[in-house]
Structure formats: C-alpha cells, structure tokens
Amino acid sequence: MTDLALERRARPPMRRITAWDRLKVNRNWLGFWFMMPAAGFLILFLAYPLGLGVWLSFTDARIGRDGVFVGLENYQWLSDDAVFWMSVFNTLLYTGVASAFKFAVGLYLAILLNQHMPFKAMIRAVVLIPFIVPTVLSAIAFWWLFDSQFSIISWSLRQLGLIDANINFLGDPWNARWSVIFANIWRGVPFIAITLLAGLQTVSPSLYEAATIDGASRWQMFRYITYPLLTPIIAVVMTFSVLFTFTDFQLIWAMTRGGPVNATHLMATLSYQRAILGGYLGEGSAIATAMIPFLLAAIMISWFGLQRRKWQHGEAND
Amino acid sequence: MASVTIRDVVKAFGATQVIHGVDIEIADGEFVVLVGPSGCGKSTLLRMIAGLENITAGEIRIGERVVNNVPPKERDIAMVFQNYALYPHMTVAANMGFSLKLRGAPKSEIETRVRRAAEILGLIPYLERYPRQLSGGQRQRVAMGRAIVRDPQVFLFDEPLSNLDAKLRVAMRTEIKELHQRLKTTTVYVTHDQIEAMTMADKIVVMHDGIVEQMGRPLELYDRPDNLFVAGFIGSPAMNFLKGHIRGNGGLAFEGPGGVRLPLAVAPGASEGRPAVYGVRPEHFALADDGADAEIQVVEPTGSEIQVVAKVGGEEVIAVFRERHQFNPGDRIRLKPDPRLVHLFDEPSGKRLSA
C-alpha cells in the first residue's frame, strides 16, 4: 500500500510553463485569430475604400492623375453648387417619401398576408417578385411604362378619356421625381412586407384571443398588441430600408440618369457622374463623403430605436 | 354572476365532429371542472363558452341569454389561458387594466380596481413589472388578476396550472379554490389532471372523445363511477380491472383471470357465468388468509404509504397499504378486496352493473 502511494508521487517534475504555453490556452489570443479573417476582409473591402474616398475628397485627383491635398476646396466648391444642393434635396425627398410609403404599404401587406386565405404560400411567393427581379430589369420595365410616347399608363388614361395628351412622366422634373419614387416603392415593399410578416408570425395567437375576450376591436388589437410588439423589427427593417434608399443608384441610373436637367439626381448618382464620367475624382468623392453625416444620423436614430425595450428585458422563459 | 347552460352542443371542424351533443348544467356560483384526456373536447367546449369557437349545433346560455351569436366581449366572461397570454409589452398593472381601458373606463376607476385585484392576489409589489420579469406563479396570478378586474359573470380557466412545477401547482390549486370561495363567481375549469379536478371541483364533468362520460360531485365519481372509463380515469393510482365471470353457485363470487376467486358482496342482477370486469381500487385491498394468491413484483414506498405491484392470476394489480409491511419482490402474499367497495362493469359495454 505504502509503496503504491510513494510510486504515484514519484512522477517526473512538471515542465516549467512558458509564456508560449500560456498564450496557447489564452482565449483572447485564440479569439483574435478567429476574428482575423473577417476583420481582414472588412478592412480590405470596406474600411480601405471608405478611407480612400474620404482622402480623395480632400485632393484634386482626376482620373489618370494623382491629386494633391487641397483641404476643403472641394467642399467649398460644392457649397456654391446648385446642382449639388438639388441632389441633396432630391435624396432627402426620395428617401423620405419612398420610405414612408414602403413602410405603410409593407405593413399593410404583411398584415394581409398573415391572414388565413387560400393559396397563402403562393401569394406570399408572388409578393416577393419585385424583390427578386434584377433592379436594372425592373427599371427598364418602368422606363417603358413611363415612356413619353409608348407609356401604357398614358394610353390607358387616354382610352378612358381622362387625359388628352400623353403624360411626360420622365421629361418633367416633378413627374420624373414621383415616377422614380414610385418605382422605388414598388421595388422596396416586398422586403419590408416579408420581414414584417416574419415579425407578425412571432406574435402568439393567444394574445389576440385574450384581447378578443378583453373586448378589443380589430383596430385596437393592431394599435395595442400588434404594433407595439412589432416595433423592434420595424426599427431594424426601416433602418435598412432608409440606408438602401438613401444610397440608391441603380434604379435612377437605369431610368433617368439623373435627368431631366438634374431633377432626379441623387447624391450617389451625381457623385458617380462627377467622379467617373466627368473624371473629377476629388469632387465626386466629396459628394459621396457628404452622404456620411446623413447616414450616420439615420443610424443614430435607429440605434436608439433598436435599443431593447424595457419589456424585452428579463428572463426569456415564457 | 350567472348560471351556464350547455344544451346538446355539437362542434365540428369541417367534416370532423369533435363534440357530439353535450349537455351540462352549471349553477350560479358553482365551480365546475371539465376533465378528460387530451383530445376529448374539453378545451374546445370551454372556447365555445368563451366565444372563441363558434357553435356548430345546440345552445349555450349564460344566465338567461343564449350566447351562440354573441361576440366574446359581450358575453361578460373572463378567461385564463394555459400560457397565460399576458401582453409582454405591458406592465402587470396595464395587463390587468387593459379590458377596462378598452371599455373607456376612467383612469381612477381602472387604478382602484386593478389595485383591489392586486391586493387579493398579492401582486402589489409587482404592478410596475413586465411579464418577463415575473416567475411562473406570479404570471399565473397576473392572468387571474386580469380576469378578476373585470368582475365577470363567469371565469373560464383553460389548463391554467399545467405550465407550473409540481409544488407550485399544488399551491396555486389552493389559491384558486380560495379565490372562488371568496368571489363566488361561476367558474368553468378545464384540466387533464384528475387530482386537480377532484380537489377543486364542486362538480366534475368527465369527458372522453367528445361526449360526457359522467358528471357529479368528486366523491360521487370516485365512489360510483358509471363506467370503466370514469373508473379508470378518476383515482390515482388507477383502479385495477380484472376480466372474468360472475359465479353464483356455491357462494357469490367473481372468477378472475387464471381462475382466481374474488369476493362479491351483492349480486348485480346477474346470471351465473355472465362476463364482467371486476374493479377494485388499490387502497381497497387487505392482507387476509383467504385472499387471492399474489406474487410481489415491485415495492414502491412513498413514505406515507407503500405501493405494491403484484401478479394475481397472471394479471398485474396495484395495491396500496398505509401500514409499513416488510415486502420484498418475489414474496407471495394474499390480497383480499373489500367486497363492499368493489365495482362491477358489464363486458363489453363497460357500463356499471349495480346491485
């Protein structure tokens, strides 16, 4: 017995623990390496272009010629540029109106799709069509719908006797603005509708039964149950929607190229036109950089909207 | 407060009929428990009273009023759901006051009524909390508070305790019963747990496959089950059933499986050799020299009593003893049912054979 105990104790002395040994089992060190691929990717493809863009906005770089640092000259130039200010106005109008309508229509559609009805799965799939069609394709379709000569809308209204002459959808500044906004709404609604539908489906049906017994009308159920429970997901989806709309480029470029007379230029399209087509990289970058404060403001608003609400705190075992 | 009358009620979902003509009379202030295995239609019936399901045929009255086509909010009922269905974004106070708010009651009235209900349920310290911050039992109480605040004619409970752990369930059982004794509101309570039914009900309605098997006071059902289903459903551990024949010759007795002879006290208007089922509750066995031979399989002491699983004539039976006998698996004992307390059921109809 005693021999056994002694034998057990007589193991070789433990090797000294080196710094490398400690590093090998350090969770932070390991975590750092796990994080590196993603971080590298982000730095290379997001942070670097962003930094480069901001740097370019402080230079007079042109295509084919490295610029020199000129300070705020580009911004001073833009502050006197009516076209730039119009693009800012257009962008805000475009984002504001389109987002509001997308939200309203999307929410309405989500609630409709959440009802029991025949062919539910098929109808839900159909709703997604505007979202899955390539933007340029749908933009070209709208371009035809809004064509000054062959527009089916003008034709239909003429047949109905409501108008005498074709509507100049994309040729008149305000008509053009409303037309591109309409196209954007059409394209953006499915994303919001489907996301909100997913949110609606997380609301327990028994809450509606309880509310029925509590005496709530359909509107009161929406007002006091559905809407408040949906606010977290509304905050997420509207943040994305606003960001996508604010930075929209494809739809405008395919439909109007910013015309007529810059009336539908958004900051993104104007930036592209000045930087790539015009060759003034510095000025184009300055326009693009000028979008950052607006986007930050939008993110800040949704940041506070996204905060977990008080009722979401606490145990989740319900 | 009001009585509830259910007359010949039928419910069908499409072509599938799930409730086949149910008649129940619930007196004013009575605590009625609908009990039965899952799928027996008890919850559907409750939801029909609430107005959450429409009534395919028949009639439901609350008080004197036929409510078949009355929307839920005008039925003056309150319901407690199995998952409580508390509004997660409202505080306890707002949850409880929601129905009053919808009715447009003045703020002060809502506040006093919520406070009164919260006092009854001991929820005063939690009024400003959200459901997520409460324990299961507290949520359960809030759900009841929501019902109390409305001061309805009828309370409906849909398996309210099945999400709670065993200990809390027992405590809440008592609380609900006390609440009923205090408020005396007509209550319809659905559960699948026969112990809940036995302990809480003034009247139990045992349902099975969409029909009422039996209805009556708890001990009535326990002492005189109408049929095999009720006999097997009420009581825990369940009643033992032994199939065999009635023998009249040479002293009244029952011939069970393997020729075991079991005592009978009264002749149930039955002829010699009539096939029947012999039912005996586990606690109605005694050890006696003239009992049936039994071999012990398993011994389960619970502290207050000893449960014994034994084989009688090849059939397993359960016997319960309050005395602390020294039993071991494999022991042979002699089990004698108390002939005054045995039940006889017709085979194959399962109806009670009464003397």
Contacts between the chains, C-beta under 8 A, distances in Angstrom:
chain1	res1	chain2	res2	distance
A	204	B	83	7.1
A	204	B	85	6.9
A	206	B	81	5.2
A	206	B	83	5.8
A	206	B	85	4.0
A	207	B	85	5.5
A	207	B	87	6.3
A	209	B	52	5.5
A	209	B	79	7.8
A	209	B	81	7.1
A	209	B	85	6.7
A	210	B	79	7.3
A	210	B	81	6.3
A	210	B	85	4.0
A	210	B	86	8.0
A	210	B	87	7.5
A	210	B	146	7.8
A	211	B	87	7.9
A	211	B	98	7.7
A	212	B	51	7.7
A	212	B	52	6.8
A	212	B	72	5.0
A	212	B	73	6.9
A	213	B	50	6.1
A	213	B	51	7.7
A	213	B	52	7.6
A	213	B	72	5.0
A	213	B	73	6.9
A	213	B	77	6.9
A	213	B	78	6.7
A	213	B	79	5.1
A	213	B	99	7.9
A	214	B	73	7.3
A	214	B	98	5.3
A	214	B	99	3.8
A	214	B	102	6.0
A	214	B	146	7.6
A	214	B	150	7.9
A	215	B	72	7.8
A	215	B	73	3.4
A	215	B	99	5.6
A	215	B	102	4.9
A	215	B	103	6.2
A	216	B	73	7.6
A	216	B	102	5.4
A	220	B	102	5.9
A	224	B	87	7.7
A	224	B	98	7.3
A	224	B	102	7.9
A	225	B	87	6.6
A	228	B	89	4.6
A	229	B	88	7.0
A	229	B	89	6.0
A	309	B	89	7.0
A	310	B	130	6.6
A	311	B	88	5.6
A	311	B	89	4.4
A	311	B	90	7.4
A	311	B	130	4.3
A	311	B	131	7.7
A	311	B	132	6.6
A	312	B	88	7.9
A	312	B	132	7.2
A	313	B	130	7.4
A	313	B	132	6.6
A	313	B	133	7.2
A	314	B	130	6.5
A	314	B	132	3.7
A	314	B	133	4.0
A	315	B	132	5.8
A	315	B	133	7.1
A	316	B	132	7.0
A	318	B	83	7.8
A	318	B	88	7.2
A	318	B	131	6.7
A	318	B	132	6.4
A	318	B	139	7.6
